[in-house]
Amino acid sequence: MNHDSVSAAAAPLTLHGRVIRAGQAAGVALVSPAPIGFLGGVDPDTGIIIEPNHPLRGECVAGRVLVFPTGKGSTVGSYTILRLSKAGKAPAAMINRESEAIVAVGAIIGDIPMVDQIDVDLISSGDRVCVDGGVVTIERG
């Protein structure tokens, strides 16, 4: 392996999406292949995913850049996201393929940077991710 291929592999990947909630945040990615429903799916006091049969069941969203295709479920999920924020257990940022109203409102009222229209398949759990408005920078973990 030559130095050129090592440098190319280490270069950060930059993606551009649509700002749902402006802000800056960075953290380690937690990536879900499945939609996330916050009401009944995430414990608002601990940040742990509790939805039965969810691929991330048992994982904690607190301080992570939470990457998932889209949200699902009850409109009360917005308030679950707000409760996570007030408890200090919210994700540092959220990234979606396609945002929907429940998660978008939760991000806005919970003051959590959020971007969508991102190819979430390009991000892996453990990657270091920075969100700055609509710009998402990924460094492989």
N, CA, C and O atoms as CSV, one atom per row, in Angstrom:
chain,resi,resn,atom,element,x,y,z
A,1,MET,N,N,0.855,-1.175,0.000
A,1,MET,CA,C,0.000,0.000,0.000
A,1,MET,C,C,0.897,1.232,0.000
A,1,MET,O,O,1.842,1.314,0.784
A,2,ASN,N,N,0.603,2.187,-0.875
A,2,ASN,CA,C,1.400,3.408,-0.909
A,2,ASN,C,C,0.734,4.503,-0.075
A,2,ASN,O,O,-0.418,4.370,0.338
A,3,HIS,N,N,1.469,5.574,0.165
A,3,HIS,CA,C,0.961,6.662,0.994
A,3,HIS,C,C,-0.254,7.348,0.385
A,3,HIS,O,O,-1.104,7.851,1.119
A,4,ASP,N,N,-0.356,7.380,-0.948
A,4,ASP,CA,C,-1.503,8.028,-1.592
A,4,ASP,C,C,-2.807,7.333,-1.233
A,4,ASP,O,O,-3.803,8.001,-0.956
A,5,SER,N,N,-2.820,6.001,-1.231
A,5,SER,CA,C,-4.053,5.291,-0.916
A,5,SER,C,C,-4.414,5.442,0.565
A,5,SER,O,O,-5.594,5.466,0.912
A,6,VAL,N,N,-3.409,5.544,1.440
A,6,VAL,CA,C,-3.674,5.757,2.853
A,6,VAL,C,C,-4.297,7.136,3.055
A,6,VAL,O,O,-5.268,7.273,3.799
A,7,SER,N,N,-3.750,8.150,2.402
A,7,SER,CA,C,-4.277,9.510,2.526
A,7,SER,C,C,-5.697,9.591,2.001
A,7,SER,O,O,-6.553,10.222,2.621
A,8,ALA,N,N,-5.956,8.962,0.868
A,8,ALA,CA,C,-7.299,9.014,0.292
A,8,ALA,C,C,-8.310,8.328,1.203
A,8,ALA,O,O,-9.437,8.801,1.346
A,9,ALA,N,N,-7.915,7.218,1.819
A,9,ALA,CA,C,-8.825,6.488,2.690
A,9,ALA,C,C,-9.137,7.283,3.960
A,9,ALA,O,O,-10.220,7.145,4.528
A,10,ALA,N,N,-8.195,8.112,4.405
A,10,ALA,CA,C,-8.364,8.856,5.648
A,10,ALA,C,C,-9.077,10.194,5.447
A,10,ALA,O,O,-9.441,10.851,6.423
A,11,ALA,N,N,-9.278,10.600,4.204
A,11,ALA,CA,C,-9.905,11.897,3.945
A,11,ALA,C,C,-11.358,11.899,4.422
A,11,ALA,O,O,-12.099,10.951,4.163
A,12,PRO,N,N,-11.761,12.958,5.114
A,12,PRO,CA,C,-13.161,13.041,5.558
A,12,PRO,C,C,-14.112,13.118,4.361
A,12,PRO,O,O,-13.756,13.626,3.297
A,13,LEU,N,N,-15.309,12.610,4.556
A,13,LEU,CA,C,-16.366,12.677,3.549
A,13,LEU,C,C,-17.294,13.820,3.949
A,13,LEU,O,O,-17.716,13.909,5.102
A,14,THR,N,N,-17.608,14.691,2.996
A,14,THR,CA,C,-18.506,15.814,3.269
A,14,THR,C,C,-19.780,15.654,2.451
A,14,THR,O,O,-19.744,15.474,1.234
A,15,LEU,N,N,-20.911,15.726,3.155
A,15,LEU,CA,C,-22.228,15.625,2.523
A,15,LEU,C,C,-22.999,16.913,2.796
A,15,LEU,O,O,-22.754,17.604,3.785
A,16,HIS,N,N,-23.923,17.217,1.911
A,16,HIS,CA,C,-24.743,18.418,2.070
A,16,HIS,C,C,-26.208,18.025,2.085
A,16,HIS,O,O,-26.681,17.313,1.199
A,17,GLY,N,N,-26.925,18.496,3.106
A,17,GLY,CA,C,-28.333,18.180,3.239
A,17,GLY,C,C,-29.157,19.424,3.516
A,17,GLY,O,O,-28.674,20.550,3.401
A,18,ARG,N,N,-30.392,19.199,3.877
A,18,ARG,CA,C,-31.334,20.271,4.176
A,18,ARG,C,C,-31.375,20.484,5.696
A,18,ARG,O,O,-31.518,19.529,6.459
A,19,VAL,N,N,-31.251,21.720,6.115
A,19,VAL,CA,C,-31.290,22.042,7.539
A,19,VAL,C,C,-32.728,21.957,8.033
A,19,VAL,O,O,-33.624,22.598,7.483
A,20,ILE,N,N,-32.938,21.161,9.074
A,20,ILE,CA,C,-34.232,21.091,9.753
A,20,ILE,C,C,-34.164,21.947,11.012
A,20,ILE,O,O,-35.072,22.735,11.279
A,21,ARG,N,N,-33.096,21.797,11.783
A,21,ARG,CA,C,-32.820,22.649,12.952
A,21,ARG,C,C,-31.361,23.047,12.844
A,21,ARG,O,O,-30.473,22.200,12.941
A,22,ALA,N,N,-31.112,24.335,12.643
A,22,ALA,CA,C,-29.745,24.825,12.482
A,22,ALA,C,C,-28.949,24.600,13.760
A,22,ALA,O,O,-29.502,24.581,14.860
A,23,GLY,N,N,-27.670,24.433,13.600
A,23,GLY,CA,C,-26.782,24.300,14.740
A,23,GLY,C,C,-25.526,23.549,14.376
A,23,GLY,O,O,-25.356,23.071,13.254
A,24,GLN,N,N,-24.652,23.458,15.357
A,24,GLN,CA,C,-23.396,22.743,15.199
A,24,GLN,C,C,-23.284,21.703,16.302
A,24,GLN,O,O,-23.619,21.968,17.457
A,25,ALA,N,N,-22.815,20.533,15.941
A,25,ALA,CA,C,-22.607,19.468,16.918
A,25,ALA,C,C,-21.653,18.449,16.319
A,25,ALA,O,O,-21.505,18.348,15.101
A,26,ALA,N,N,-21.018,17.705,17.192
A,26,ALA,CA,C,-20.133,16.633,16.752
A,26,ALA,C,C,-20.233,15.489,17.744
A,26,ALA,O,O,-20.523,15.686,18.924
A,27,GLY,N,N,-19.989,14.305,17.244
A,27,GLY,CA,C,-20.013,13.142,18.117
A,27,GLY,C,C,-19.804,11.876,17.326
A,27,GLY,O,O,-19.571,11.898,16.117
A,28,VAL,N,N,-19.892,10.774,18.038
A,28,VAL,CA,C,-19.750,9.456,17.434
A,28,VAL,C,C,-21.122,9.025,16.919
A,28,VAL,O,O,-22.124,9.138,17.626
A,29,ALA,N,N,-21.156,8.535,15.687
A,29,ALA,CA,C,-22.416,8.142,15.061
A,29,ALA,C,C,-22.985,6.875,15.683
A,29,ALA,O,O,-22.267,5.932,16.017
A,30,LEU,N,N,-24.305,6.894,15.824
A,30,LEU,CA,C,-25.085,5.708,16.160
A,30,LEU,C,C,-26.087,5.581,15.020
A,30,LEU,O,O,-26.997,6.399,14.893
A,31,VAL,N,N,-25.917,4.553,14.193
A,31,VAL,CA,C,-26.678,4.435,12.954
A,31,VAL,C,C,-27.706,3.316,13.052
A,31,VAL,O,O,-27.384,2.183,13.411
A,32,SER,N,N,-28.941,3.656,12.728
A,32,SER,CA,C,-30.022,2.672,12.698
A,32,SER,C,C,-30.452,2.409,11.259
A,32,SER,O,O,-30.691,3.354,10.507
A,33,PRO,N,N,-30.552,1.149,10.867
A,33,PRO,CA,C,-31.082,0.846,9.537
A,33,PRO,C,C,-32.606,0.985,9.499
A,33,PRO,O,O,-33.201,1.025,8.422
A,34,ALA,N,N,-33.241,1.058,10.686
A,34,ALA,CA,C,-34.704,1.092,10.782
A,34,ALA,C,C,-35.166,2.452,11.306
A,34,ALA,O,O,-34.426,3.124,12.025
A,35,PRO,N,N,-36.383,2.857,10.949
A,35,PRO,CA,C,-36.945,4.083,11.517
A,35,PRO,C,C,-36.993,4.007,13.047
A,35,PRO,O,O,-37.015,2.924,13.630
A,36,ILE,N,N,-37.010,5.185,13.679
A,36,ILE,CA,C,-37.080,5.244,15.135
A,36,ILE,C,C,-38.363,5.970,15.535
A,36,ILE,O,O,-38.661,7.057,15.039
A,37,GLY,N,N,-39.111,5.349,16.438
A,37,GLY,CA,C,-40.269,5.981,17.048
A,37,GLY,C,C,-39.887,6.359,18.466
A,37,GLY,O,O,-39.500,5.495,19.254
A,38,PHE,N,N,-39.990,7.629,18.801
A,38,PHE,CA,C,-39.505,8.069,20.108
A,38,PHE,C,C,-40.478,7.750,21.233
A,38,PHE,O,O,-40.041,7.381,22.324
A,39,LEU,N,N,-41.785,7.880,21.006
A,39,LEU,CA,C,-42.749,7.560,22.052
A,39,LEU,C,C,-42.811,6.044,22.215
A,39,LEU,O,O,-43.259,5.334,21.314
A,40,GLY,N,N,-42.368,5.562,23.347
A,40,GLY,CA,C,-42.349,4.123,23.594
A,40,GLY,C,C,-41.156,3.414,22.985
A,40,GLY,O,O,-40.950,2.225,23.227
A,41,GLY,N,N,-40.367,4.130,22.197
A,41,GLY,CA,C,-39.199,3.520,21.566
A,41,GLY,C,C,-37.885,3.926,22.197
A,41,GLY,O,O,-36.886,3.215,22.094
A,42,VAL,N,N,-37.895,5.103,22.866
A,42,VAL,CA,C,-36.696,5.607,23.520
A,42,VAL,C,C,-37.094,6.055,24.926
A,42,VAL,O,O,-38.044,6.822,25.089
A,43,ASP,N,N,-36.377,5.583,25.930
A,43,ASP,CA,C,-36.664,5.983,27.308
A,43,ASP,C,C,-36.236,7.440,27.483
A,43,ASP,O,O,-35.053,7.751,27.342
A,44,PRO,N,N,-37.185,8.345,27.791
A,44,PRO,CA,C,-36.855,9.774,27.864
A,44,PRO,C,C,-35.974,10.147,29.056
A,44,PRO,O,O,-35.400,11.235,29.079
A,45,ASP,N,N,-35.860,9.272,30.030
A,45,ASP,CA,C,-35.028,9.559,31.201
A,45,ASP,C,C,-33.599,9.063,31.063
A,45,ASP,O,O,-32.690,9.588,31.706
A,46,THR,N,N,-33.397,8.045,30.219
A,46,THR,CA,C,-32.059,7.450,30.083
A,46,THR,C,C,-31.468,7.601,28.689
A,46,THR,O,O,-30.251,7.526,28.523
A,47,GLY,N,N,-32.321,7.814,27.676
A,47,GLY,CA,C,-31.846,7.870,26.297
A,47,GLY,C,C,-31.609,6.504,25.680
A,47,GLY,O,O,-31.039,6.409,24.593
A,48,ILE,N,N,-32.035,5.445,26.356
A,48,ILE,CA,C,-31.818,4.089,25.849
A,48,ILE,C,C,-32.981,3.676,24.953
A,48,ILE,O,O,-34.145,3.879,25.296
A,49,ILE,N,N,-32.651,3.095,23.800
A,49,ILE,CA,C,-33.673,2.600,22.879
A,49,ILE,C,C,-34.279,1.343,23.481
A,49,ILE,O,O,-33.577,0.368,23.749
A,50,ILE,N,N,-35.593,1.376,23.690
A,50,ILE,CA,C,-36.289,0.286,24.374
A,50,ILE,C,C,-37.309,-0.420,23.490
A,50,ILE,O,O,-37.953,-1.372,23.932
A,51,GLU,N,N,-37.465,0.029,22.253
A,51,GLU,CA,C,-38.459,-0.585,21.362
A,51,GLU,C,C,-38.122,-2.053,21.138
A,51,GLU,O,O,-37.012,-2.377,20.717
A,52,PRO,N,N,-39.078,-2.948,21.416
A,52,PRO,CA,C,-38.827,-4.380,21.182
A,52,PRO,C,C,-38.465,-4.635,19.710
A,52,PRO,O,O,-39.057,-4.050,18.802
A,53,ASN,N,N,-37.501,-5.500,19.499
A,53,ASN,CA,C,-37.064,-5.926,18.165
A,53,ASN,C,C,-36.404,-4.828,17.336
A,53,ASN,O,O,-36.136,-5.048,16.155
A,54,HIS,N,N,-36.130,-3.646,17.912
A,54,HIS,CA,C,-35.421,-2.607,17.153
A,54,HIS,C,C,-33.946,-2.994,17.061
A,54,HIS,O,O,-33.385,-3.495,18.035
A,55,PRO,N,N,-33.305,-2.771,15.906
A,55,PRO,CA,C,-31.899,-3.166,15.761
A,55,PRO,C,C,-30.956,-2.481,16.766
A,55,PRO,O,O,-29.880,-3.007,17.048
A,56,LEU,N,N,-31.342,-1.323,17.306
A,56,LEU,CA,C,-30.493,-0.619,18.270
A,56,LEU,C,C,-30.979,-0.778,19.709
A,56,LEU,O,O,-30.515,-0.060,20.595
A,57,ARG,N,N,-31.894,-1.695,19.954
A,57,ARG,CA,C,-32.416,-1.897,21.314
A,57,ARG,C,C,-31.245,-2.045,22.295
A,57,ARG,O,O,-30.323,-2.828,22.069
A,58,GLY,N,N,-31.306,-1.267,23.396
A,58,GLY,CA,C,-30.259,-1.308,24.405
A,58,GLY,C,C,-29.180,-0.262,24.222
A,58,GLY,O,O,-28.399,-0.017,25.142
A,59,GLU,N,N,-29.118,0.361,23.054
A,59,GLU,CA,C,-28.129,1.414,22.797
A,59,GLU,C,C,-28.635,2.744,23.355
A,59,GLU,O,O,-29.842,2.976,23.427
A,60,CYS,N,N,-27.704,3.613,23.749
A,60,CYS,CA,C,-28.049,4.926,24.288
A,60,CYS,C,C,-27.777,6.008,23.241
A,60,CYS,O,O,-26.706,6.040,22.634
A,61,VAL,N,N,-28.753,6.890,23.038
A,61,VAL,CA,C,-28.634,7.961,22.042
A,61,VAL,C,C,-27.933,9.193,22.598
A,61,VAL,O,O,-27.520,10.063,21.831
A,62,ALA,N,N,-27.792,9.284,23.920
A,62,ALA,CA,C,-27.265,10.492,24.567
A,62,ALA,C,C,-25.887,10.868,24.041
A,62,ALA,O,O,-24.956,10.063,24.080
A,63,GLY,N,N,-25.766,12.100,23.549
A,63,GLY,CA,C,-24.490,12.617,23.096
A,63,GLY,C,C,-23.996,12.064,21.780
A,63,GLY,O,O,-22.927,12.456,21.312
A,64,ARG,N,N,-24.743,11.166,21.174
A,64,ARG,CA,C,-24.340,10.572,19.896
A,64,ARG,C,C,-24.947,11.359,18.743
A,64,ARG,O,O,-25.925,12.080,18.938
A,65,VAL,N,N,-24.391,11.232,17.565
A,65,VAL,CA,C,-25.046,11.739,16.364
A,65,VAL,C,C,-25.921,10.582,15.888
A,65,VAL,O,O,-25.429,9.574,15.380
A,66,LEU,N,N,-27.224,10.755,16.065
A,66,LEU,CA,C,-28.176,9.691,15.766
A,66,LEU,C,C,-28.565,9.765,14.301
A,66,LEU,O,O,-29.115,10.765,13.839
A,67,VAL,N,N,-28.271,8.688,13.572
A,67,VAL,CA,C,-28.489,8.616,12.129
A,67,VAL,C,C,-29.523,7.536,11.872
A,67,VAL,O,O,-29.325,6.381,12.249
A,68,PHE,N,N,-30.637,7.908,11.225
A,68,PHE,CA,C,-31.681,6.933,10.947
A,68,PHE,C,C,-32.473,7.388,9.730
A,68,PHE,O,O,-32.505,8.579,9.419
A,69,PRO,N,N,-33.118,6.438,9.032
A,69,PRO,CA,C,-33.772,6.805,7.776
A,69,PRO,C,C,-34.880,7.843,7.951
A,69,PRO,O,O,-34.939,8.823,7.208
A,70,THR,N,N,-35.759,7.625,8.937
A,70,THR,CA,C,-36.877,8.532,9.182
A,70,THR,C,C,-37.475,8.182,10.544
A,70,THR,O,O,-37.146,7.156,11.139
A,71,GLY,N,N,-38.349,9.046,11.017
A,71,GLY,CA,C,-39.046,8.767,12.263
A,71,GLY,C,C,-40.344,8.033,11.994
A,71,GLY,O,O,-40.734,7.817,10.846
A,72,LYS,N,N,-41.009,7.651,13.090
A,72,LYS,CA,C,-42.302,6.988,12.964
A,72,LYS,C,C,-43.056,7.170,14.278
A,72,LYS,O,O,-42.468,7.494,15.310
A,73,GLY,N,N,-44.352,6.957,14.218
A,73,GLY,CA,C,-45.126,6.902,15.437
A,73,GLY,C,C,-45.881,8.157,15.791
A,73,GLY,O,O,-46.094,9.045,14.965
A,74,SER,N,N,-46.280,8.203,17.050
A,74,SER,CA,C,-47.173,9.220,17.587
A,74,SER,C,C,-46.545,10.603,17.622
A,74,SER,O,O,-45.331,10.753,17.764
A,75,THR,N,N,-47.405,11.613,17.489
A,75,THR,CA,C,-46.947,12.996,17.575
A,75,THR,C,C,-46.372,13.312,18.955
A,75,THR,O,O,-45.612,14.269,19.099
A,76,VAL,N,N,-46.722,12.529,19.963
A,76,VAL,CA,C,-46.164,12.737,21.296
A,76,VAL,C,C,-44.658,12.450,21.296
A,76,VAL,O,O,-43.953,12.832,22.231
A,77,GLY,N,N,-44.174,11.788,20.262
A,77,GLY,CA,C,-42.739,11.552,20.121
A,77,GLY,C,C,-41.935,12.841,20.139
A,77,GLY,O,O,-40.791,12.849,20.594
A,78,SER,N,N,-42.524,13.943,19.644
A,78,SER,CA,C,-41.841,15.247,19.684
A,78,SER,C,C,-41.524,15.635,21.120
A,78,SER,O,O,-40.442,16.146,21.408
A,79,TYR,N,N,-42.461,15.393,22.009
A,79,TYR,CA,C,-42.265,15.741,23.419
A,79,TYR,C,C,-41.297,14.782,24.093
A,79,TYR,O,O,-40.622,15.163,25.049
A,80,THR,N,N,-41.216,13.554,23.617
A,80,THR,CA,C,-40.223,12.620,24.130
A,80,THR,C,C,-38.827,13.153,23.809
A,80,THR,O,O,-37.926,13.080,24.644
A,81,ILE,N,N,-38.649,13.683,22.613
A,81,ILE,CA,C,-37.357,14.265,22.232
A,81,ILE,C,C,-37.055,15.477,23.120
A,81,ILE,O,O,-35.919,15.654,23.559
A,82,LEU,N,N,-38.057,16.304,23.383
A,82,LEU,CA,C,-37.880,17.441,24.283
A,82,LEU,C,C,-37.482,16.959,25.682
A,82,LEU,O,O,-36.589,17.537,26.302
A,83,ARG,N,N,-38.128,15.921,26.177
A,83,ARG,CA,C,-37.785,15.367,27.500
A,83,ARG,C,C,-36.345,14.849,27.514
A,83,ARG,O,O,-35.628,15.043,28.495
A,84,LEU,N,N,-35.923,14.199,26.447
A,84,LEU,CA,C,-34.531,13.747,26.345
A,84,LEU,C,C,-33.585,14.942,26.473
A,84,LEU,O,O,-32.582,14.880,27.183
A,85,SER,N,N,-33.919,16.022,25.780
A,85,SER,CA,C,-33.091,17.220,25.811
A,85,SER,C,C,-33.021,17.799,27.218
A,85,SER,O,O,-31.936,18.116,27.707
A,86,LYS,N,N,-34.165,17.937,27.868
A,86,LYS,CA,C,-34.205,18.504,29.227
A,86,LYS,C,C,-33.471,17.619,30.243
A,86,LYS,O,O,-32.941,18.123,31.233
A,87,ALA,N,N,-33.440,16.320,30.003
A,87,ALA,CA,C,-32.764,15.376,30.899
A,87,ALA,C,C,-31.275,15.250,30.599
A,87,ALA,O,O,-30.557,14.554,31.317
A,88,GLY,N,N,-30.797,15.922,29.535
A,88,GLY,CA,C,-29.398,15.797,29.146
A,88,GLY,C,C,-29.083,14.467,28.489
A,88,GLY,O,O,-27.932,14.028,28.493
A,89,LYS,N,N,-30.103,13.817,27.920
A,89,LYS,CA,C,-29.936,12.491,27.315
A,89,LYS,C,C,-30.232,12.491,25.812
A,89,LYS,O,O,-30.374,11.430,25.205
A,90,ALA,N,N,-30.324,13.669,25.222
A,90,ALA,CA,C,-30.642,13.778,23.792
A,90,ALA,C,C,-29.422,13.480,22.929
A,90,ALA,O,O,-28.283,13.571,23.386
A,91,PRO,N,N,-29.679,13.124,21.678
A,91,PRO,CA,C,-28.566,13.023,20.738
A,91,PRO,C,C,-27.903,14.386,20.563
A,91,PRO,O,O,-28.554,15.418,20.723
A,92,ALA,N,N,-26.620,14.394,20.237
A,92,ALA,CA,C,-25.916,15.651,19.938
A,92,ALA,C,C,-26.497,16.274,18.676
A,92,ALA,O,O,-26.594,17.497,18.566
A,93,ALA,N,N,-26.882,15.433,17.729
A,93,ALA,CA,C,-27.485,15.864,16.466
A,93,ALA,C,C,-28.236,14.672,15.895
A,93,ALA,O,O,-28.024,13.529,16.298
A,94,MET,N,N,-29.127,14.969,14.937
A,94,MET,CA,C,-29.851,13.897,14.243
A,94,MET,C,C,-29.734,14.107,12.740
A,94,MET,O,O,-29.800,15.230,12.241
A,95,ILE,N,N,-29.559,12.994,12.031
A,95,ILE,CA,C,-29.439,12.994,10.575
A,95,ILE,C,C,-30.420,11.966,10.031
A,95,ILE,O,O,-30.445,10.818,10.474
A,96,ASN,N,N,-31.229,12.392,9.064
A,96,ASN,CA,C,-32.207,11.497,8.430
A,96,ASN,C,C,-32.025,11.472,6.926
A,96,ASN,O,O,-31.484,12.400,6.325
A,97,ARG,N,N,-32.490,10.390,6.342
A,97,ARG,CA,C,-32.649,10.349,4.892
A,97,ARG,C,C,-33.802,11.280,4.526
A,97,ARG,O,O,-33.679,12.118,3.633
A,98,GLU,N,N,-34.933,11.120,5.235
A,98,GLU,CA,C,-36.111,11.961,5.002
A,98,GLU,C,C,-36.751,12.271,6.343
A,98,GLU,O,O,-37.261,11.381,7.024
A,99,SER,N,N,-36.718,13.534,6.711
A,99,SER,CA,C,-37.326,13.964,7.965
A,99,SER,C,C,-38.836,13.869,7.863
A,99,SER,O,O,-39.411,13.973,6.779
A,100,GLU,N,N,-39.473,13.667,9.018
A,100,GLU,CA,C,-40.915,13.788,9.080
A,100,GLU,C,C,-41.248,14.688,10.255
A,100,GLU,O,O,-40.382,14.981,11.080
A,101,ALA,N,N,-42.490,15.125,10.336
A,101,ALA,CA,C,-42.879,16.193,11.254
A,101,ALA,C,C,-42.585,15.899,12.717
A,101,ALA,O,O,-42.171,16.801,13.446
A,102,ILE,N,N,-42.785,14.675,13.164
A,102,ILE,CA,C,-42.621,14.351,14.586
A,102,ILE,C,C,-41.184,14.605,15.048
A,102,ILE,O,O,-40.958,15.288,16.047
A,103,VAL,N,N,-40.234,14.061,14.325
A,103,VAL,CA,C,-38.831,14.225,14.707
A,103,VAL,C,C,-38.385,15.666,14.466
A,103,VAL,O,O,-37.634,16.220,15.269
A,104,ALA,N,N,-38.835,16.276,13.376
A,104,ALA,CA,C,-38.458,17.663,13.088
A,104,ALA,C,C,-38.902,18.594,14.209
A,104,ALA,O,O,-38.113,19.415,14.678
A,105,VAL,N,N,-40.144,18.480,14.640
A,105,VAL,CA,C,-40.636,19.324,15.734
A,105,VAL,C,C,-39.857,19.040,17.007
A,105,VAL,O,O,-39.507,19.968,17.736
A,106,GLY,N,N,-39.580,17.773,17.286
A,106,GLY,CA,C,-38.796,17.425,18.467
A,106,GLY,C,C,-37.414,18.050,18.443
A,106,GLY,O,O,-36.942,18.553,19.462
A,107,ALA,N,N,-36.760,18.024,17.288
A,107,ALA,CA,C,-35.433,18.634,17.158
A,107,ALA,C,C,-35.508,20.144,17.373
A,107,ALA,O,O,-34.641,20.731,18.021
A,108,ILE,N,N,-36.540,20.761,16.829
A,108,ILE,CA,C,-36.682,22.216,16.953
A,108,ILE,C,C,-36.933,22.613,18.404
A,108,ILE,O,O,-36.248,23.490,18.930
A,109,ILE,N,N,-37.910,21.979,19.057
A,109,ILE,CA,C,-38.228,22.373,20.433
A,109,ILE,C,C,-37.170,21.897,21.424
A,109,ILE,O,O,-37.024,22.476,22.501
A,110,GLY,N,N,-36.429,20.843,21.065
A,110,GLY,CA,C,-35.368,20.331,21.931
A,110,GLY,C,C,-34.012,20.951,21.657
A,110,GLY,O,O,-33.034,20.630,22.332
A,111,ASP,N,N,-33.942,21.850,20.657
A,111,ASP,CA,C,-32.704,22.542,20.296
A,111,ASP,C,C,-31.592,21.562,19.927
A,111,ASP,O,O,-30.460,21.669,20.399
A,112,ILE,N,N,-31.951,20.597,19.061
A,112,ILE,CA,C,-31.008,19.577,18.606
A,112,ILE,C,C,-30.745,19.797,17.121
A,112,ILE,O,O,-31.681,19.725,16.324
A,113,PRO,N,N,-29.496,20.063,16.720
A,113,PRO,CA,C,-29.209,20.238,15.299
A,113,PRO,C,C,-29.683,19.013,14.508
A,113,PRO,O,O,-29.471,17.869,14.910
A,114,MET,N,N,-30.329,19.291,13.373
A,114,MET,CA,C,-30.865,18.195,12.567
A,114,MET,C,C,-30.776,18.547,11.089
A,114,MET,O,O,-31.005,19.689,10.689
A,115,VAL,N,N,-30.441,17.544,10.291
A,115,VAL,CA,C,-30.341,17.689,8.845
A,115,VAL,C,C,-30.934,16.442,8.198
A,115,VAL,O,O,-30.823,15.338,8.730
A,116,ASP,N,N,-31.565,16.636,7.040
A,116,ASP,CA,C,-32.046,15.470,6.293
A,116,ASP,C,C,-31.613,15.596,4.840
A,116,ASP,O,O,-30.824,16.472,4.483
A,117,GLN,N,N,-32.144,14.701,4.008
A,117,GLN,CA,C,-31.744,14.558,2.610
A,117,GLN,C,C,-30.274,14.164,2.517
A,117,GLN,O,O,-29.531,14.622,1.649
A,118,ILE,N,N,-29.885,13.289,3.454
A,118,ILE,CA,C,-28.530,12.733,3.518
A,118,ILE,C,C,-28.616,11.240,3.220
A,118,ILE,O,O,-29.532,10.557,3.679
A,119,ASP,N,N,-27.649,10.739,2.444
A,119,ASP,CA,C,-27.574,9.294,2.200
A,119,ASP,C,C,-27.012,8.637,3.457
A,119,ASP,O,O,-25.798,8.534,3.627
A,120,VAL,N,N,-27.912,8.196,4.334
A,120,VAL,CA,C,-27.499,7.654,5.634
A,120,VAL,C,C,-26.701,6.356,5.497
A,120,VAL,O,O,-26.027,5.948,6.443
A,121,ASP,N,N,-26.766,5.707,4.345
A,121,ASP,CA,C,-25.998,4.477,4.130
A,121,ASP,C,C,-24.497,4.753,4.056
A,121,ASP,O,O,-23.694,3.823,4.126
A,122,LEU,N,N,-24.112,6.024,3.916
A,122,LEU,CA,C,-22.694,6.387,3.844
A,122,LEU,C,C,-22.074,6.588,5.227
A,122,LEU,O,O,-20.875,6.845,5.337
A,123,ILE,N,N,-22.878,6.475,6.275
A,123,ILE,CA,C,-22.408,6.693,7.642
A,123,ILE,C,C,-22.523,5.376,8.405
A,123,ILE,O,O,-23.519,4.663,8.282
A,124,SER,N,N,-21.503,5.063,9.188
A,124,SER,CA,C,-21.492,3.828,9.988
A,124,SER,C,C,-21.386,4.170,11.466
A,124,SER,O,O,-20.777,5.172,11.840
A,125,SER,N,N,-21.984,3.331,12.301
A,125,SER,CA,C,-21.809,3.497,13.741
A,125,SER,C,C,-20.320,3.503,14.051
A,125,SER,O,O,-19.558,2.690,13.528
A,126,GLY,N,N,-19.923,4.429,14.904
A,126,GLY,CA,C,-18.515,4.563,15.260
A,126,GLY,C,C,-17.787,5.642,14.488
A,126,GLY,O,O,-16.724,6.090,14.917
A,127,ASP,N,N,-18.340,6.078,13.341
A,127,ASP,CA,C,-17.742,7.195,12.617
A,127,ASP,C,C,-17.851,8.453,13.473
A,127,ASP,O,O,-18.795,8.594,14.249
A,128,ARG,N,N,-16.906,9.353,13.338
A,128,ARG,CA,C,-16.986,10.666,13.984
A,128,ARG,C,C,-17.688,11.584,12.993
A,128,ARG,O,O,-17.249,11.730,11.852
A,129,VAL,N,N,-18.782,12.203,13.435
A,129,VAL,CA,C,-19.605,13.010,12.542
A,129,VAL,C,C,-19.743,14.417,13.107
A,129,VAL,O,O,-20.014,14.603,14.293
A,130,CYS,N,N,-19.552,15.401,12.238
A,130,CYS,CA,C,-19.758,16.799,12.594
A,130,CYS,C,C,-20.901,17.339,11.747
A,130,CYS,O,O,-20.936,17.140,10.533
A,131,VAL,N,N,-21.836,18.025,12.399
A,131,VAL,CA,C,-22.944,18.680,11.712
A,131,VAL,C,C,-22.763,20.176,11.905
A,131,VAL,O,O,-22.628,20.658,13.030
A,132,ASP,N,N,-22.762,20.901,10.801
A,132,ASP,CA,C,-22.648,22.361,10.849
A,132,ASP,C,C,-23.647,22.905,9.854
A,132,ASP,O,O,-23.357,23.003,8.662
A,133,GLY,N,N,-24.836,23.261,10.346
A,133,GLY,CA,C,-25.923,23.638,9.441
A,133,GLY,C,C,-26.277,22.447,8.586
A,133,GLY,O,O,-26.606,21.382,9.110
A,134,GLY,N,N,-26.215,22.609,7.267
A,134,GLY,CA,C,-26.541,21.529,6.349
A,134,GLY,C,C,-25.337,20.708,5.910
A,134,GLY,O,O,-25.475,19.812,5.077
A,135,VAL,N,N,-24.164,20.996,6.454
A,135,VAL,CA,C,-22.949,20.285,6.074
A,135,VAL,C,C,-22.639,19.202,7.112
A,135,VAL,O,O,-22.546,19.467,8.310
A,136,VAL,N,N,-22.485,17.979,6.612
A,136,VAL,CA,C,-22.180,16.826,7.458
A,136,VAL,C,C,-20.804,16.300,7.047
A,136,VAL,O,O,-20.592,15.930,5.892
A,137,THR,N,N,-19.873,16.270,8.002
A,137,THR,CA,C,-18.531,15.775,7.736
A,137,THR,C,C,-18.335,14.475,8.507
A,137,THR,O,O,-18.605,14.398,9.705
A,138,ILE,N,N,-17.860,13.460,7.796
A,138,ILE,CA,C,-17.720,12.119,8.373
A,138,ILE,C,C,-16.256,11.707,8.337
A,138,ILE,O,O,-15.604,11.755,7.294
A,139,GLU,N,N,-15.755,11.302,9.496
A,139,GLU,CA,C,-14.423,10.707,9.593
A,139,GLU,C,C,-14.612,9.274,10.047
A,139,GLU,O,O,-15.231,9.022,11.080
A,140,ARG,N,N,-14.089,8.347,9.292
A,140,ARG,CA,C,-14.287,6.914,9.580
A,140,ARG,C,C,-13.734,6.556,10.946
A,140,ARG,O,O,-12.650,6.990,11.336
A,141,GLY,N,N,-14.519,5.740,11.672
A,141,GLY,CA,C,-14.176,5.361,13.045
A,141,GLY,C,C,-13.243,4.235,13.158
A,141,GLY,O,O,-12.889,3.835,14.267
